[in-house]
Amino acid sequence: MHLEKYMIPCLSKTLFGIECLGCGFQRALLLLLKGEWSAAFAMYPAVYSMLAMFIGILLFYTTKKTVTTKNALTILITINLVFVIGGYVYKHL
């Protein structure tokens, strides 16, 4: 089964022809599921930080909220933003 035909198209790329900061994440996630770790990183460099952030958000909302968990989530989000923006700049320069 080809999962790529079921992927959500990027609205920004469809309407304006410009990739958004998240373009490539779905394909990178599919590559991760196939076990192609380096290809996933090449497709979307922030794929690992994005997954870490999603896991952090999930844990934050399923555990007791303390100052430590709030700080940890803030750090994860900041690291992810750095990787997303850095990966976008790297892909387009």
N, C-alpha and C positions, 0 to 999 in steps of 0.2 A: 504494500500500500504506500502510495506517495503522499506523505503528510504535507508536503510543500504546497499542494493545491488548496489546502484547507487553512493556510495561514492568513492572518488579517493583513491587508495591504496598508502601507503607511499613508495616512491622509495627507501629510505634508509633501511627500514625494509625488503622490498622485495629483494633487492640485497645483503645486508650485514647482515640482521638479527638483526640490531641495531635500536632501535626507535630513531627518530629525536626529536628535541625540540617541534615540533608541533603535534606529534602523540597524538591522542585522541581529538583534537579540533573539528573535524567534528562530532564525536559521542557526545561530550559534548554540542555542539550547538543544535543537534537534541534533546538531553535530555532537554535543556532549552526550546525549542519550545513545548515540551510535558508538561512543567511545573514542571519538576523534578529538582529543584534548587540544592539540596544537592548532588544528584547523578551526576549532571553536574560538580560540583566542585570536587567531588571525582574522576571523570574520567579525568579531565584536570583542575588543580587548577588555571591556568591563564586565564580561559575562560572569567571571568568578566573584567579583566584588558585588555584583547585582544579586547573585544567589545568596551570598553571605548576608547582605542587607535584608533580603526577603526572609531568611531564616531568623535573623535578629528581630525583625518586626513581629514575626509569628511568635517567637519566644517572649517578646515584650508583652504582647497582648494575652498570653496564656499563663504568665507567671505573675508573682507579686511585684508591683511597681515600686521600686526604691530609687534612691538617687543614683546608685551604682548602675542599675539597669537603664535608667534614662541617659546617663552619661555614655554608657557603652553603645546605646542605639544612636546617639548623636555622633559618636566617633565613626560608627559604621556608615551612617548616611554621608558624613563628610568625606570619608575615604572613597565611597562609591561615586560621589559627585566629582572628585578629582579624577578618578579613572574614566568616568563617562566623558567628561569634557576633554581630558587628555587624549583619550582614544579617538574622539571626534576630530580633534586638531591633527592628530597623527595620521588618520585616514585621509584627510583632505588637504594635507600640505606635502 
